[in-house]
């Protein structure tokens, strides 16, 4: 069996924000971030609460604040 690498909350958040940079449906985010719907729902609520992502109809879009967070994470190698 291979070693399981646990991702941090920050890493998962960055992956979701990256997936939604140009706008993405929840299903797309689930596949891009390699998560299940239950986990994605939890993170989307948290990211919306923090103003990092917004929902427009059935699309999730990374906000300007979310883009800045994601750029900092890139700089830090996340």
Backbone as CSV, one residue per row, in Angstrom:
resi,resn,N_x,N_y,N_z,CA_x,CA_y,CA_z,C_x,C_y,C_z
1,UNK,0.828,-1.193,0.000,0.000,0.000,0.000,0.873,1.257,0.000
2,UNK,0.458,2.254,-0.763,1.207,3.507,-0.806,0.907,4.359,0.414
3,UNK,1.786,5.278,0.667,1.581,6.190,1.789,0.500,7.204,1.423
4,UNK,-0.377,7.472,2.353,-1.406,8.475,2.145,-0.869,9.809,2.630
5,UNK,-0.908,10.792,1.753,-0.451,12.123,2.134,-1.686,12.946,2.466
6,UNK,-1.764,13.394,3.703,-2.891,14.231,4.117,-2.620,15.666,3.705
7,UNK,-3.630,16.273,3.109,-3.497,17.664,2.696,-3.998,18.577,3.807
8,UNK,-3.376,19.720,3.918,-3.804,20.689,4.928,-5.061,21.409,4.442
9,UNK,-5.747,22.060,5.368,-6.935,22.841,5.009,-6.574,23.929,4.016
10,UNK,-5.404,24.538,4.208,-4.966,25.598,3.296,-4.746,25.049,1.895
11,UNK,-4.095,23.901,1.792,-3.825,23.296,0.486,-5.126,22.957,-0.228
12,UNK,-6.065,22.369,0.496,-7.360,22.022,-0.091,-8.089,23.298,-0.526
13,UNK,-8.050,24.326,0.301,-8.692,25.600,-0.040,-8.107,26.179,-1.322
14,UNK,-6.779,26.150,-1.440,-6.105,26.675,-2.628,-6.507,25.877,-3.863
15,UNK,-6.599,24.560,-3.747,-7.000,23.731,-4.886,-8.421,24.064,-5.339
16,UNK,-9.306,24.303,-4.393,-10.688,24.681,-4.737,-10.709,26.054,-5.412
17,UNK,-9.961,27.005,-4.873,-9.904,28.346,-5.461,-9.320,28.306,-6.870
18,UNK,-8.301,27.473,-7.083,-7.711,27.318,-8.425,-8.739,26.759,-9.394
19,UNK,-9.477,25.754,-8.943,-10.486,25.121,-9.803,-11.567,26.123,-10.207
20,UNK,-11.829,27.108,-9.346,-12.927,28.062,-9.587,-12.461,29.415,-10.139
21,UNK,-11.195,29.521,-10.526,-10.679,30.809,-11.014,-11.509,31.374,-12.164
22,UNK,-11.885,30.531,-13.099,-12.666,30.987,-14.254,-14.148,30.653,-14.086
23,UNK,-14.522,30.208,-12.899,-15.888,29.782,-12.636,-16.000,28.284,-12.869
24,UNK,-16.594,27.573,-11.925,-16.701,26.118,-12.042,-17.934,25.618,-11.322
25,UNK,-18.529,24.564,-11.874,-19.632,23.897,-11.196,-19.056,23.050,-10.065
26,UNK,-19.898,22.736,-9.101,-19.457,21.953,-7.942,-18.835,20.621,-8.373
27,UNK,-19.423,19.961,-9.362,-18.897,18.674,-9.839,-17.460,18.828,-10.337
28,UNK,-17.199,19.895,-11.068,-15.862,20.167,-11.597,-14.870,20.352,-10.438
29,UNK,-15.298,21.080,-9.421,-14.435,21.314,-8.257,-14.128,19.989,-7.551
30,UNK,-15.140,19.147,-7.403,-14.955,17.832,-6.762,-13.859,17.047,-7.476
31,UNK,-13.930,17.006,-8.810,-12.940,16.240,-9.578,-11.571,16.913,-9.581
32,UNK,-11.542,18.229,-9.778,-10.254,18.941,-9.847,-9.501,18.882,-8.521
33,UNK,-10.234,18.998,-7.403,-9.591,19.003,-6.087,-9.482,17.597,-5.489
34,UNK,-10.025,16.604,-6.209,-9.974,15.207,-5.766,-10.574,15.044,-4.358
35,UNK,-11.815,15.528,-4.222,-12.527,15.468,-2.944,-13.914,14.895,-3.189
36,UNK,-14.650,14.619,-2.116,-16.039,14.194,-2.290,-16.968,15.389,-2.047
37,UNK,-18.234,15.212,-2.402,-19.188,16.324,-2.301,-19.340,16.834,-0.874
38,UNK,-19.336,15.932,0.096,-19.499,16.339,1.492,-18.384,17.290,1.915
39,UNK,-17.150,16.937,1.570,-15.995,17.766,1.928,-16.027,19.084,1.155
40,UNK,-16.336,19.023,-0.130,-16.396,20.238,-0.951,-17.464,21.188,-0.422
41,UNK,-18.624,20.672,-0.043,-19.678,21.526,0.519,-19.188,22.271,1.749
42,UNK,-18.481,21.566,2.624,-17.951,22.175,3.847,-16.967,23.307,3.508
43,UNK,-16.059,23.028,2.577,-15.064,24.030,2.196,-15.686,25.207,1.451
44,UNK,-16.669,24.942,0.580,-17.310,26.039,-0.137,-18.007,26.983,0.842
45,UNK,-18.651,26.430,1.852,-19.296,27.270,2.870,-18.259,28.134,3.582
46,UNK,-17.161,27.528,3.967,-16.094,28.252,4.661,-15.495,29.337,3.766
47,UNK,-15.210,28.998,2.518,-14.604,29.966,1.599,-15.561,31.108,1.273
48,UNK,-16.869,30.813,1.178,-17.869,31.866,0.948,-17.927,32.791,2.163
49,UNK,-17.921,32.189,3.345,-17.973,32.949,4.597,-16.782,33.913,4.705
50,UNK,-15.628,33.484,4.211,-14.401,34.291,4.279,-14.270,35.254,3.100
51,UNK,-15.226,35.194,2.158,-15.202,36.098,1.014,-14.178,35.721,-0.048
52,UNK,-13.764,34.453,-0.077,-12.752,34.009,-1.039,-13.368,33.414,-2.304
53,UNK,-14.643,33.048,-2.210,-15.340,32.467,-3.359,-16.790,32.929,-3.304
54,UNK,-17.422,33.041,-4.466,-18.830,33.420,-4.483,-19.581,32.515,-5.435
55,UNK,-20.871,32.405,-5.190,-21.710,31.548,-6.014,-22.558,32.423,-6.920
56,UNK,-22.477,32.122,-8.230,-23.301,32.819,-9.220,-24.100,31.743,-9.931
57,UNK,-25.372,31.645,-9.617,-26.230,30.558,-10.096,-25.601,29.223,-9.685
58,UNK,-25.272,28.368,-10.652,-24.685,27.076,-10.276,-23.163,27.067,-10.445
59,UNK,-22.569,28.257,-10.609,-21.111,28.361,-10.736,-20.504,28.973,-9.486
60,UNK,-19.334,28.487,-9.141,-18.552,29.063,-8.052,-17.387,29.796,-8.689
61,UNK,-17.157,31.035,-8.246,-16.115,31.869,-8.831,-15.225,32.414,-7.718
62,UNK,-13.920,32.287,-7.923,-12.954,32.822,-6.965,-13.030,34.343,-7.004
63,UNK,-13.142,34.975,-5.839,-13.210,36.434,-5.751,-11.808,37.026,-5.866
64,UNK,-11.735,38.348,-5.924,-10.427,39.028,-5.962,-9.627,38.685,-4.711
65,UNK,-10.288,38.684,-3.570,-9.619,38.310,-2.316,-9.110,36.864,-2.395
66,UNK,-9.908,35.991,-2.999,-9.513,34.597,-3.180,-8.326,34.454,-4.113
67,UNK,-8.300,35.287,-5.171,-7.162,35.271,-6.103,-5.878,35.684,-5.384
68,UNK,-5.983,36.711,-4.542,-4.811,37.167,-3.788,-4.313,36.061,-2.858
69,UNK,-5.233,35.396,-2.177,-4.877,34.285,-1.284,-4.178,33.180,-2.075
70,UNK,-4.722,32.866,-3.237,-4.183,31.811,-4.080,-2.789,32.190,-4.611
71,UNK,-2.595,33.470,-4.972,-1.286,33.930,-5.445,-0.233,33.844,-4.340
72,UNK,-0.614,34.205,-3.132,0.307,34.088,-1.995,0.670,32.626,-1.769
73,UNK,-0.324,31.754,-1.858,-0.087,30.321,-1.689,0.868,29.796,-2.764
74,UNK,0.698,30.271,-4.008,1.626,29.885,-5.081,3.043,30.310,-4.734
75,UNK,3.180,31.550,-4.278,4.487,32.098,-3.906,5.126,31.252,-2.806
76,UNK,4.303,30.752,-1.889,4.804,29.946,-0.780,4.984,28.474,-1.168
77,UNK,4.637,28.151,-2.402,4.851,26.799,-2.900,3.763,25.799,-2.519
78,UNK,2.562,26.306,-2.263,1.455,25.410,-1.891,0.734,24.905,-3.121
